[in-house]
Amino acid sequence: MSRWFRGATKAAAPMVAEEEDRHLLQVEQALLKLLNDDIAEADKILKQQNSSYHHLGRGISSFISSMLAAEKELMKDAASILQSAENKTWEDMKTAQKSPTAFQSHIYPPGTEYLLCYASNAICAVLSGSVTGAMGGFFKLRKSFMTLDGIMDIESKYLQKRAASRRGSVASRKDAESESIRLPHGGDGASLQAVTTDDEKAAIAGAAVLNGTPGSPMLNRTQTSTTTGSLQIPTRVESKLLDIDPASVGITSHTDIFIHSGTRLCYGILLVVFSMIENPVFNRILYIVGFKGDRERGTRYLWQAARFNNFNSAIAGIVLLAYYNGLVGFCDILPTDEMASDDISGYPRAKCHALLGDMRRRYPESKLWKMEEARMHSSNRNLGAAIKILSENSNSQMKQIALINIFELSLSAMYSQDYDLTARSWIQAAELSTWSPTLYAYLTGVAYLESYRNVRESDPAAAKTFKEKATEFLKKAPTMAGKQKVMAQNLPFDLYIVRKVQKWEERSKSWKVDLIDAIGVSPLTEMVYFWGGMKKQDNVQLQQSLDCLSWDRTTHAEKFKADLDETAIQAVLQAALIRNLGQYDEARKILKTEILPHDKNAFRGHLKDDWTCPSAHYEMAALAWVEKDLDGADHKAKVIDCQEWLTKTQKWPYEWVLDSRMSIKLTTSILTVKRHKKIMGF
């Protein structure tokens, strides 16, 4: 069995529970200081000791920095720190198993807290590094899934045993005890396959720690070799602790709360993140690993983790608010029934407001919560309030938080049609980050373009200046493309921008005009659409965006009017804006007149904007969804109509630029419609 533990461990000083607890408390306080923008003090505390908790704290700190900034060098540094933390926590886990003076939980086996640290480090390493294309990264995930599920399984058995004890059922108690030592197995009853690599041996060792002891009868080679299929990670553990006070079931000690909340935090993040990924190659590898994303279960675990006054809870709160205000808030088709406010897989607005208020009270100096407050104002179509908060929130001690803040400010300024602030903010974003220089330059350029169009006829001198600036940034944008990649692929917006600018340059040469005068429908309004900004604009800003689509603002209106590529862009943007203004019949009329009568292939071809036709189909679905609740509407017919348009969009016969952004909307929309049909009984 020693080979499962990578050889015998060196003699280590015995662990003392009180000292372990002090280390955990110290690290949690340091990380909370980090979130409260006291970076220097947090760093000082994390460097004071060499415990597993301090290693984990340093790893998490580096992970947060690297992920917030998305900088390659920071990610490399984080990976190195996290690997060191993995090694330390693995050794301490084995030491805790053997040390009678180490922390002893009445719920979890000895060393579980360190095994959770190990899994947390591994998950951070996978998410922070570009290891998603390397098998080593997926072995880390595989081990982490087994560990997390094993902890969840033990907790579930503990609750079953406790419930059985309360009922006084001796038989039930014996069943729970006999089940508690089994290795987790797949929902189909499959066992773990035979393993040979060091990574997989470590995974089995981790499961052994959680479910028994090395050499236990349930861990023999025969029983782990009964299938040659891929590893099946169990997904049957369905905790309902969201409605239960953890203290009422005995989860009261500091370390137990750390394990309970940390397991749900890590598992919840993985379930939500992987449920949002539509990359076929990545999903295939996840399938091989034996894991599948689950948005509903993931959000439930995160809400469970968010109920405590510790670092795990704070991170769960950040993830939840970012998920709801960012990804879910990006979608147009969300639950509207009476239970929608309590649907955590949709957008539980009241719960989010309460969570934000709680976190603001806990961490009054944290820039992260102020930024989330701004996002919430944006979701309520109050961009003015959002911009005010973001403008006052830009002086964070952590550069990475300052970057996200300026990114949010840039988007909000763009949605609000403040072109000067938009340009200045994107320039500042480029100074703080090298993640997407192409996007930053392009958005700066299109902001200057709108400023040019505003004064093109009224102020020639100012127009000349804006035109020169727009030209400079738009020409620079494509030259910086490809510097960042995700899973070895160019960023979607890099591809979009390169093609867009190339189209304008070819048109400029063909028409013998300046680059800026070869640009048709407002590219800034197009970007507002791609980023979901129309959901955040009030009626005045929606009308301003509509005005930006007028052909009168372009230099060669008649040529653009004769170009299906340009008229289709205008039609989709107009329909989306008018829908948000509540003019549903007019929006549908535009789509049916300008886009839907044409063959799908008419929108494909050299440098064409092939996103318009599938987006028009999605817009038809969004119209049907909002119309279902109108007086006199056939509710069932509208819901079915919505579903049919979504299905057509999902099964689009060809890939198009930025289809990955549409996939996020489609996934959420389809889940929403299925849920609604189930509630309504049709």
Number of C-alpha atoms within 10 A of each C-alpha: 13 11 11 19 19 13 9 11 12 8 7 11 8 13 18 14 17 12 13 17 17 12 20 22 18 20 27 21 17 26 28 23 21 21 24 21 22 18 18 13 13 24 17 10 18 25 14 12 13 13 20 27 26 22 26 27 27 24 27 21 22 23 27 21 20 22 18 17 22 20 18 17 10 18 23 18 16 26 26 15 21 30 17 16 27 24 14 20 25 21 19 21 22 20 22 24 18 13 18 14 12 20 23 18 15 12 17 19 19 23 26 27 28 24 27 24 27 28 27 25 29 25 24 22 27 20 19 27 21 18 16 18 14 11 12 13 18 20 19 22 25 25 26 24 24 26 29 24 24 27 27 24 26 23 19 19 22 21 17 18 21 17 15 18 15 10 11 11 12 12 11 17 21 14 14 19 15 11 15 21 22 20 23 29 19 16 13 8 10 19 22 22 18 19 17 8 11 14 17 17 19 19 23 23 24 28 26 22 22 29 24 19 16 19 11 12 12 17 21 12 12 10 15 17 14 13 13 12 13 15 22 23 24 21 18 13 16 12 18 11 14 15 8 11 11 16 10 8 13 15 19 12 13 12 20 20 20 23 24 21 24 27 27 28 28 25 24 27 23 21 21 24 15 19 18 18 15 15 12 9 11 15 17 13 15 17 15 16 21 19 23 18 20 18 23 17 19 25 26 23 28 30 24 24 30 27 19 15 13 20 24 27 23 23 21 27 24 19 21 24 23 17 17 23 22 18 15 20 23 22 19 22 25 23 22 15 12 8 10 16 16 13 15 20 21 24 20 16 18 11 16 19 13 11 19 21 13 15 20 19 10 14 18 13 16 21 26 22 23 22 25 23 22 27 29 26 19 24 21 15 20 18 24 15 17 25 23 12 21 26 14 11 20 18 15 19 15 18 16 20 24 23 22 20 26 24 21 22 29 28 21 27 23 26 29 27 23 15 21 15 18 25 25 15 23 27 20 16 25 20 12 17 18 17 18 22 25 28 22 24 24 29 28 30 31 27 27 29 27 24 22 24 21 16 16 20 11 10 11 12 12 14 20 14 13 23 23 15 18 27 18 16 20 26 17 17 23 23 12 16 20 16 14 19 15 11 14 10 9 14 20 15 17 24 16 18 20 21 18 18 20 15 17 19 19 14 17 17 12 10 14 11 14 15 20 22 18 22 23 25 24 26 21 25 27 17 16 22 17 15 15 19 23 27 22 25 28 19 16 11 18 24 14 16 24 19 14 21 22 15 18 12 20 21 17 16 14 11 13 18 16 10 11 17 21 19 19 25 25 24 23 27 28 23 25 26 25 22 20 21 17 14 14 19 13 14 24 19 12 19 22 16 11 17 24 16 9 13 10 16 11 13 19 17 9 9 16 17 21 24 19 25 26 28 18 27 25 27 25 24 27 24 26 24 25 20 20 19 15 10 8 8 12 12 17 14 12 19 22 18 19 27 23 15 20 25 16 14 21 18 10 15 11 11 11 17 18 17 18 16 15 19 17 18 22 20 17 22 26 18 17 19 20 14 14 18 14 10 11 11 8 10
